[in-house]
Amino acid sequence: MSSILTDKNQLISYDELLTTQMLQIEGIVRILIKKGIATEDGLLEEVRILKIEMAEKIRKMSKGN
């Protein structure tokens, strides 16, 4: 398993890093929904759009090589 050093020279795994980032994003999403700034459906639609955009970028990059 691969690991990285934090700014405090603590060794953490990529799994821990990804889990922490996922939880932070989920927390932000919950706050946005709770405050009425965004809806769950709206956020899910944005994620769907981002996936399509990312797939298109990857497809274009693979054609360029």
DSSP file (Angstrom, degrees, kcal/mol; ACC not computed):
  #  RESIDUE AA STRUCTURE BP1 BP2  ACC     N-H-->O    O-->H-N    N-H-->O    O-->H-N    TCO  KAPPA ALPHA  PHI   PSI    X-CA   Y-CA   Z-CA
    1    1 A M              0   0    0      0, 0.0     2,-0.2     0, 0.0     0, 0.0   0.000 360.0 360.0 360.0 135.4    0.0    0.0    0.0
    2    2 A S        -     0   0    0      1,-0.0    12,-1.4    11,-0.0     2,-0.3  -0.489 360.0-170.6 -82.5 152.7    1.3    3.5   -0.9
    3    3 A S  E     -A   13   0A   0     10,-0.2     2,-0.3    -2,-0.2    10,-0.2  -0.913   9.4-153.8-137.6 163.7    1.6    6.2    1.6
    4    4 A I  E     -A   12   0A   0      8,-2.8     8,-2.6    -2,-0.3     2,-0.4  -0.932  21.2-116.6-134.1 160.8    2.3   10.0    1.7
    5    5 A L  E     -A   11   0A   0     -2,-0.3     6,-0.2     6,-0.2     2,-0.1  -0.826  26.4-142.0 -97.0 136.3    3.7   12.4    4.2
    6    6 A T    >   -     0   0    0      4,-2.3     3,-2.1    -2,-0.4    -1,-0.0  -0.319  36.6 -93.5 -83.9 175.9    1.5   15.2    5.5
    7    7 A D  T 3  S+     0   0    0      1,-0.3    -1,-0.1     2,-0.1    -2,-0.0   0.677 130.1  54.9 -65.8 -15.0    2.8   18.7    6.3
    8    8 A K  T 3  S-     0   0    0      2,-0.1    -1,-0.3     0, 0.0     3,-0.1   0.135 121.8-109.1-100.8  18.4    3.3   17.5    9.9
    9    9 A N  S <  S+     0   0    0     -3,-2.1     2,-0.4     1,-0.2    -2,-0.1   0.791  70.5 146.7  58.4  32.2    5.4   14.6    8.6
   10   10 A Q        -     0   0    0      2,-0.0    -4,-2.3     0, 0.0     2,-0.6  -0.834  47.8-129.0 -96.2 136.4    2.7   12.0    9.5
   11   11 A L  E     +A    5   0A   0     -2,-0.4     2,-0.3    -6,-0.2    -6,-0.2  -0.744  34.8 170.4 -87.2 122.8    2.5    9.0    7.2
   12   12 A I  E     -A    4   0A   0     -8,-2.6    -8,-2.8    -2,-0.6     2,-0.1  -0.954  30.0-117.0-130.5 153.3   -1.0    8.3    5.9
   13   13 A S  E  >  -A    3   0A   0     -2,-0.3     4,-2.1   -10,-0.2   -10,-0.2  -0.428  25.5-115.5 -83.2 161.5   -2.2    5.9    3.3
   14   14 A Y  H  > S+     0   0    0    -12,-1.4     4,-2.9     1,-0.2     5,-0.2   0.851 118.2  58.4 -62.7 -33.7   -3.9    7.0    0.1
   15   15 A D  H  > S+     0   0    0    -13,-0.3     4,-2.5     2,-0.2    -1,-0.2   0.918 106.6  47.0 -60.9 -43.7   -7.0    5.2    1.3
   16   16 A E  H  > S+     0   0    0      2,-0.2     4,-2.5     1,-0.2    -2,-0.2   0.908 112.9  49.6 -64.2 -41.4   -7.0    7.5    4.4
   17   17 A L  H  X S+     0   0    0     -4,-2.1     4,-2.4     2,-0.2    -2,-0.2   0.935 113.0  45.8 -63.0 -47.1   -6.5   10.6    2.3
   18   18 A L  H  X S+     0   0    0     -4,-2.9     4,-2.5     1,-0.2    -2,-0.2   0.896 112.7  50.7 -64.1 -40.5   -9.3    9.6   -0.1
   19   19 A T  H  X S+     0   0    0     -4,-2.5     4,-2.4    -5,-0.2    -1,-0.2   0.921 110.8  48.9 -63.0 -43.9  -11.7    8.8    2.8
   20   20 A T  H  X S+     0   0    0     -4,-2.5     4,-2.2     1,-0.2    -2,-0.2   0.923 112.5  47.7 -62.0 -45.2  -10.9   12.1    4.5
   21   21 A Q  H  X S+     0   0    0     -4,-2.4     4,-2.4     1,-0.2    -1,-0.2   0.906 111.0  51.6 -63.4 -41.1  -11.5   14.1    1.3
   22   22 A M  H  X S+     0   0    0     -4,-2.5     4,-2.6     1,-0.2    -2,-0.2   0.918 111.0  47.7 -61.1 -44.3  -14.8   12.2    0.7
   23   23 A L  H  X S+     0   0    0     -4,-2.4     4,-2.3     2,-0.2    -1,-0.2   0.877 110.7  51.5 -66.2 -37.6  -16.0   13.0    4.2
   24   24 A Q  H  X S+     0   0    0     -4,-2.2     4,-2.2     2,-0.2    -2,-0.2   0.923 111.9  46.5 -64.6 -43.6  -15.1   16.6    3.8
   25   25 A I  H  X S+     0   0    0     -4,-2.4     4,-2.7     2,-0.2    -2,-0.2   0.921 111.5  51.3 -64.4 -44.0  -17.0   16.9    0.5
   26   26 A E  H  X S+     0   0    0     -4,-2.6     4,-2.5     1,-0.2    -1,-0.2   0.894 109.2  51.7 -60.4 -39.8  -20.0   15.1    2.0
   27   27 A G  H  X S+     0   0    0     -4,-2.3     4,-2.0     2,-0.2    -1,-0.2   0.916 110.5  47.5 -62.7 -43.6  -20.0   17.5    4.9
   28   28 A I  H  X S+     0   0    0     -4,-2.2     4,-2.5     2,-0.2    -2,-0.2   0.913 111.4  51.4 -63.6 -43.2  -19.9   20.5    2.5
   29   29 A V  H  X S+     0   0    0     -4,-2.7     4,-2.4     1,-0.2     5,-0.2   0.925 109.3  50.0 -59.9 -45.7  -22.7   19.0    0.5
   30   30 A R  H  X S+     0   0    0     -4,-2.5     4,-2.8     1,-0.2    -1,-0.2   0.892 110.7  49.6 -61.7 -39.9  -24.9   18.5    3.6
   31   31 A I  H  X S+     0   0    0     -4,-2.0     4,-2.5     2,-0.2     6,-0.3   0.928 110.3  50.4 -64.8 -44.6  -24.3   22.1    4.7
   32   32 A L  H  <>S+     0   0    0     -4,-2.5     5,-2.0     1,-0.2     6,-1.5   0.904 115.0  43.5 -60.1 -42.1  -25.3   23.4    1.2
   33   33 A I  H ><5S+     0   0    0     -4,-2.4     3,-1.1     4,-0.2    -2,-0.2   0.925 113.0  51.6 -68.7 -44.7  -28.5   21.3    1.2
   34   34 A K  H 3<5S+     0   0    0     -4,-2.8    -2,-0.2     1,-0.3    -1,-0.2   0.871 111.7  46.8 -60.4 -38.8  -29.3   22.2    4.9
   35   35 A K  T 3<5S-     0   0    0     -4,-2.5    -1,-0.3    -5,-0.2    -2,-0.2   0.486 114.0-117.8 -83.6  -3.0  -28.9   25.9    4.2
   36   36 A G  T < 5S+     0   0    0     -3,-1.1    -3,-0.2    -4,-0.3    -2,-0.1   0.648  80.9 122.5  77.7  13.7  -31.0   25.7    1.0
   37   37 A I  S   <S+     0   0    0     -5,-2.0     2,-0.3    -6,-0.3    -4,-0.2   0.816  81.6   7.8 -76.1 -31.3  -28.1   26.8   -1.2
   38   38 A A  S    S-     0   0    0     -6,-1.5     2,-0.3    -9,-0.1    -2,-0.3  -0.939  71.4-128.7-143.4 163.2  -28.3   23.6   -3.3
   39   39 A T     >  -     0   0    0     -2,-0.3     4,-2.4     1,-0.1     5,-0.2  -0.814  24.3-120.7-111.7 158.3  -30.6   20.6   -3.6
   40   40 A E  H  > S+     0   0    0     -2,-0.3     4,-2.5     1,-0.2     5,-0.2   0.916 116.3  50.4 -61.9 -42.6  -29.5   17.0   -3.6
   41   41 A D  H  > S+     0   0    0      1,-0.2     4,-2.1     2,-0.2    -1,-0.2   0.905 110.2  50.2 -62.3 -41.2  -31.0   16.5   -7.1
   42   42 A G  H  > S+     0   0    0      2,-0.2     4,-2.0     1,-0.2    -2,-0.2   0.909 111.8  47.1 -64.0 -42.3  -29.1   19.6   -8.3
   43   43 A L  H  X S+     0   0    0     -4,-2.4     4,-2.1     2,-0.2    -2,-0.2   0.899 111.1  51.2 -67.0 -40.3  -25.8   18.4   -6.9
   44   44 A L  H  X S+     0   0    0     -4,-2.5     4,-2.2     1,-0.2    -1,-0.2   0.880 108.6  52.4 -64.0 -37.0  -26.3   14.9   -8.3
   45   45 A E  H  X S+     0   0    0     -4,-2.1     4,-2.5     2,-0.2    -1,-0.2   0.910 108.0  51.0 -63.8 -42.0  -27.0   16.4  -11.7
   46   46 A E  H  X S+     0   0    0     -4,-2.0     4,-2.7     2,-0.2    -2,-0.2   0.901 109.1  50.7 -62.4 -40.4  -23.7   18.4  -11.5
   47   47 A V  H  X S+     0   0    0     -4,-2.1     4,-2.3     2,-0.2    -1,-0.2   0.911 109.8  50.8 -62.7 -42.0  -21.8   15.2  -10.6
   48   48 A R  H  X S+     0   0    0     -4,-2.2     4,-1.9     2,-0.2    -2,-0.2   0.920 111.8  47.3 -60.8 -44.3  -23.4   13.5  -13.7
   49   49 A I  H  X S+     0   0    0     -4,-2.5     4,-2.6     1,-0.2    -2,-0.2   0.912 110.4  52.0 -63.9 -43.6  -22.3   16.4  -15.9
   50   50 A L  H  X S+     0   0    0     -4,-2.7     4,-2.7     1,-0.2    -1,-0.2   0.884 107.6  52.6 -61.5 -39.1  -18.8   16.4  -14.5
   51   51 A K  H  X S+     0   0    0     -4,-2.3     4,-2.4     2,-0.2    -1,-0.2   0.911 110.7  47.4 -62.5 -42.5  -18.5   12.6  -15.2
   52   52 A I  H  X S+     0   0    0     -4,-1.9     4,-2.2     2,-0.2    -2,-0.2   0.932 113.0  48.5 -63.9 -45.9  -19.5   13.2  -18.8
   53   53 A E  H  X S+     0   0    0     -4,-2.6     4,-2.3     1,-0.2    -2,-0.2   0.905 112.2  48.8 -61.1 -42.4  -17.1   16.1  -19.1
   54   54 A M  H  X S+     0   0    0     -4,-2.7     4,-2.5     2,-0.2    -1,-0.2   0.910 110.2  50.7 -65.2 -42.8  -14.2   14.1  -17.6
   55   55 A A  H  X S+     0   0    0     -4,-2.4     4,-2.3     1,-0.2    -1,-0.2   0.893 110.6  50.4 -61.7 -39.6  -15.0   11.1  -19.9
   56   56 A E  H  X S+     0   0    0     -4,-2.2     4,-2.5     2,-0.2    -2,-0.2   0.910 110.3  48.9 -65.3 -42.9  -14.9   13.5  -22.9
   57   57 A K  H  X S+     0   0    0     -4,-2.3     4,-2.5     2,-0.2    -2,-0.2   0.915 112.3  48.2 -63.1 -42.5  -11.5   15.0  -21.8
   58   58 A I  H  X S+     0   0    0     -4,-2.5     4,-2.3     2,-0.2    -2,-0.2   0.904 111.3  50.8 -64.2 -40.9  -10.1   11.5  -21.4
   59   59 A R  H  X S+     0   0    0     -4,-2.3     4,-1.6     2,-0.2    -2,-0.2   0.919 111.7  47.2 -62.6 -44.0  -11.4   10.4  -24.8
   60   60 A K  H  X S+     0   0    0     -4,-2.5     4,-1.6     1,-0.2    -2,-0.2   0.898 112.0  50.4 -64.6 -40.9   -9.8   13.5  -26.4
   61   61 A M  H  X S+     0   0    0     -4,-2.5     4,-0.7     1,-0.2    -1,-0.2   0.895 109.1  51.0 -65.2 -39.3   -6.5   13.0  -24.7
   62   62 A S  H  < S+     0   0    0     -4,-2.3     3,-0.4     1,-0.2    -1,-0.2   0.827 109.0  51.6 -69.3 -30.4   -6.4    9.3  -25.8
   63   63 A K  H  < S+     0   0    0     -4,-1.6    -1,-0.2     1,-0.2    -2,-0.2   0.827 104.8  57.7 -71.2 -31.9   -7.0   10.3  -29.4
   64   64 A G  H  <        0   0    0     -4,-1.6    -1,-0.2     1,-0.2    -2,-0.2   0.673 360.0 360.0 -73.1 -17.4   -4.2   12.8  -29.2
   65   65 A N     <        0   0    0     -4,-0.7    -1,-0.2    -3,-0.4    -2,-0.2   0.430 360.0 360.0 -95.2 360.0   -1.6   10.2  -28.3
